[in-house]
Structure formats: C-alpha cells, structure tokens
Amino acid sequence: MLLPILGLTIALAAGAPGSADDTAVPTTAWLWSDVAWVEAPVSGEGRAVEWRGPLYLGLDDWRVWKLQQHLTDLGVFRGEVDGVYGRETAAAVVAVHKLAGMDRTDVWQYEDWKIELDHDAILARNPDEMDRLEIDLARQVLFVIRAGEIVAILPVSSGNGEVYWSQNGGPGGGLVHATTPKGDFRLIKHIDGWRKNYLGNLYEPWYFTPYYAVHGSGSVPAHPASHGCVRVPTWESDHLDSILDIGLPVHIWDEPQVEPETMDATETPLATDAPVQGVA
C-alpha cells in the first residue's frame, strides 16, 4: 500500500488482518531520522506547518514527546517523557537557551532543533577531578560531572548583587551584597527536606560554605535572583540527592576563566566553626 504523507510516498507492507505483518507496521518512528525533512516543499496546511510552530508551556501533543527525548539526550531533562509541556520541560528548554547564549525563554522554536552544544571547555577546566560540580555564573547553569562525564545540567539562579540586611553581616547583622562567592570549594553539609530561615526556604540544601548552598527553590528565574545561594528547581534537588556526596569539589566561576576572587568576610563569612545558616 502507498500512503502519501507530507508530499512523501511511504510504502507500508500489507498483511492480512490480525497477522504478524499488521502489528509490525511502523507508526511514527520514520519521522525522526532527520528533522530536516520538513524543509521539503509541502502543499496545504498539514503536520509540517504544525511542526514548524513553537512549542510552549501547557502544550500536549506528539511534538513535545519528541522534544523531551531530545532534551534528555542533551542532559538537561530528567522528567517523564509524556508529551506534556510542563514546568520541567520548560526549565530544560531555558537551560538549553542559556548554554547556547540565546534569549532565556522557555518557548522552543523550530530553529532550536539546530542548536549544537559543546562541553569540551567545561570538562577541560579541572580534568584531574573526575567527580565535581562546575557552576557557570555567566550562563547560570550547573554541571554535575561524574567519572569525567557530564551526567546532568541544571538551570540555576545565583546572587543578584543587590544590597540586603544579613544577620551574618558582622556583629548584630548588617548590610551586604547578594553575591555568590566564586572560587574552589567542597560540599561540607547536607540537610534533608526543607530548611527555613529568615531569608526564605531552602529545599535539600548542599552547603559549600557555612552560609551558601546549592538548594532547591520554588523560584528559579532565568536570571540571578538569590541572596547568594545557588538555586535549582525543587524537582532537581531530589535528583541531586542521588548523585552528590559530602566532599565533592565545587568550582564556581564566570566566563572567561578567572582567578578565584578574595571574598569579603563581612559578605561571605568563612569561619568553619560558625553555624550553618544559608542565605537562600
């Protein structure tokens, strides 16, 4: 049987009803060999027109299913591949746009299929450490590296640079800048579940100083917005719990690579005997 679809003629093997050939006929697998097929001239308003349109939050159809598979392959999506464009899919799309240096939107455009990501520069930063976290403040992304390979890429939101009152800003508290410290650290403490303090709520925090942590948050915009901690989406925190360990190296930097900054003790207290606080 010849089946015309999108200007192409697809030959399907014909078999008797209920035969093995019937059940073996492929459905949509052939569509995914190359997204460039939609570039071919197509008459009328068909699936090609739909495919070229944007994918966005709330959408539920076959194109989102394909997108989720693609995002999983890129290492930015760990959710269920179900064809529903929910918050996890949207956050993964933002992560891809951050990595590519594009506008940090959660809408997936047709042209986004052409994005190519190269992480060689990330892996080359600290090649002697096979297990580590690399946090790129410029692009607002976090890389989890295990056994020398990137196993997860997460969107983050770091310190916004604004002035705020901190109870850790000297005796009796004081005004400090909301900056995320740059340099080389290690994970020193982990708290299960939610931790509340005077600045907000931290979910599953992993501290890399007595006051700053990588933690889940209900608010992770595409830009710096925290008091200095490194925020990740709450659902990503559950995943991090399975791949992080106390003592894991943490490297926080901007592009291009720079020497670690000397941190102001009034803004980023580093006394190892100080109580763990967290600054959200």
N, C-alpha and C positions, 0 to 999 in steps of 0.2 A: 504494500500500500504506500502511495506517495502522499505526504502531508505537507502542504505549503504553510510555512510559518515565517513571518517577518521577511518575506521576499526570498526565503531559502526553501528548498525542497528536501525534506527529510524522509528517508526510506525507512519504514518500520516493517519488521518481519511479521507476516501474517500467520496466525496459527488457529487451530480450532478452538472454539470457546472452551475455557477451562483447561486448556493444555498447558504444558510447561512453558511453551513459547509465549503464551499470553502473559504470564506473570513475569517473564524475564524482560519484557519490553521496557527500555529505559524511559524515565519520565522527563526530568529536567537536568539530569547530570550533564548532558551535552552542552548546555548553555554556558558552563563555567570554564571551558577551555581557554577562553580569551575574551575579556570584556570588550575588546576592540571590535567584536562582531557588530556592535550597534552602529559603527561608523558607516556600514554599507547602506546604500540608498534603500529606503523603506517607504512604501506608499501607504497613505492613510494614517489614522490615529491608532496605533497598536501598542504592544508591550514596549517597543523600543522607545516610544515617547515617554512612557511611564518611567522606564529605567533611567533616562537622562535627567529626570527631575530630581530635586533634592530629597534626602531622607532626613526625618526630623522627629523630635520627641513626640510620642503618642502614636506614631505610625505602627501599623501591624500588617505586614504582608511579606511575600517571599523575598523581596529585595533586602529587607532588614536581616533576614536569616543569613543571606549571603554575606552581608556586611559584618555580622557578628563573627562568622567564621574567619573572615579576613582580619578583623581586629584581634581575634585570638592568636592567629598566626603571627601578628606583629608584636605580641606580648603585652598589649595594653588592656585586654579584656579577659576577665576570668568568670564571667557570669554564664547563665544558661543560654544556649543558642536556641531561641524560641521564636524568633521573628518579630518580637515586640520591642520597639524602640523606647526603652525605659531609661531611668537615670544612670544605670551602669553603662549602657551603650553610649549615652550622651557624654559621660565623663571620659570614656575611652576615645571618643572622637575628638574631644578637646585635647587630650594627651597627644594624639597624632598631629593635630594642628600646632601644638606647642613644639613638638620635636622638629617639625618641618619649618618652623619660623613663620607661620602663617597667622592670619587673624584667628583668635582663640574662640571660635564659635563652636557650638555643639550641633550644627547642621552639616550633614555630609553631602557635598556637592558631587556631581558626576566627575568633575576634574580631579577630585581627591583620590580616585582609583589609581591615578598615575603617580602618586607620592611614593618616593623611594627613600627608605631610612637607612642610614649608615652609622653604626655604633662603634666603629673601629676606634675612633678617638676616645670614646668613653672607656673601652676596655684597655686602652694603652696608658691610661693615667696612672694606675697603680698596679702594674702587671704582676708584681711579686705577691700580691694579696689575692688569693683565689676566691675568697669569700669576703664580701664587703657591701656597703651602701655608698653610692655616689649620688649626691644631690646637686643638681644644676639650678642655682637660684635664678639665673638669667631666663631660662626657658620654663622654670617652675615645674620640674619633673624629678622623680626619684627613680633610680635604677637599683634593683636588687641583683647582685652578682653572686652566683654560687658555682663553685668548681670552674671558675674562669669564664662562665657564660651568663648572659643576662637572662634571668628567669622571670622577671616581672618589671614593668614600667608603670609608674603611677603618677597621675597629676597631683601637684601639691600646691599649697598656698603658704608662703613664708611671711616674715615680718614686714609690715607695711612702712616702716620708717617714721611713723608718727610719734609724737610725744605723749606719754601717758604716765599716770601715777602708779608706781610699783611699791609694794611693801618690802621688796628686796633692794630698793634703791638707796642703800645707806641706812644708818640708824634711824628708826622711825619711819622709813619709807621716803620716797622722793620721786621726782620726775626723771624718766629715762626715755630713750628712743627705742621703738619697737623694731629691733634689728635681729635677724637670725645670725648667730656667730658663724664666721667662715673659718675653716681650718680642718684639722685632723682630730678625730675623737673616737670613742668607742661606746657601744651601748653598755650602760652601767646599771640600769634598773628597769624592771618591767612591772606594771600594775595591771592585774586582770580587771576587766569591766570598766565602768565609768568612774572617773575621779572628778570631783567638783572642787573648785577653788574660787577665789574672789574675782577672777577674770573670766571664768567660763567653765565649760565641761570638756574633759579630755577622755576619749574612749581608747582603752587598751594602749596607754602611753608607753613608749620605749624611750627612756631618757639617755641622752648622750652628754649632758652636763647635769648637775644637780637641779637646774632650773629650766632646761629646754629639752623638748622631747619630739619625736615623731609620733603623732597620735591621730586617732580618728576624730572627725568633727562633722556636724551636720551642715556646716557652712565651709565649702571649699571652692571659692570663686576662681576664675581663671587668672587672677592677678594676686599679688601679695596683699594679705588682709589680716594676718595674725599679729599677736603681740611679740612674736619671736620664735615660737614653736613652728614645726613643720607639720601642717595639717594634711591629712589624707582623707578620702571618703570613708565613712564608718564601715561600709561593707569590705573595703580593702584591708582594714585593720584585722579583721578575722582571718584573712588570708595571710597577712604578715606574721601572725602568731605561729603559723606552721613552718615558716622559713627563716625566722630571725632567732638569734641567740645572744645572751649576755656576752660581752667581749667582742662582738662583731665590729670591725672598723667602720667608721663613718667619715666620709670626706665631703665637705660642703664648700662649694666654690661658684664663681661666676666664670663666664667665658670672656676673654681667653684665660688660660690658666694663669693664676697669680699666686704669689706667696701668701701664706696664711696671715691674716691681719692680727695685730696685737689688740686684744679685747679690753675695753674699759671695764674695770672691776665693778664700777657702780652700775653698769648696764648689764653685764653678764657675769655675775658672781661665780667664782670657780672653786671656792673653798670646799674641799672634798668632805669635810665633816659637817657641812651645812645640811639642813633637812631638805628633802626633795620637795619642790613646790610645783613647778610647771607654770608656764605663762600663757598657755592657750594660743 
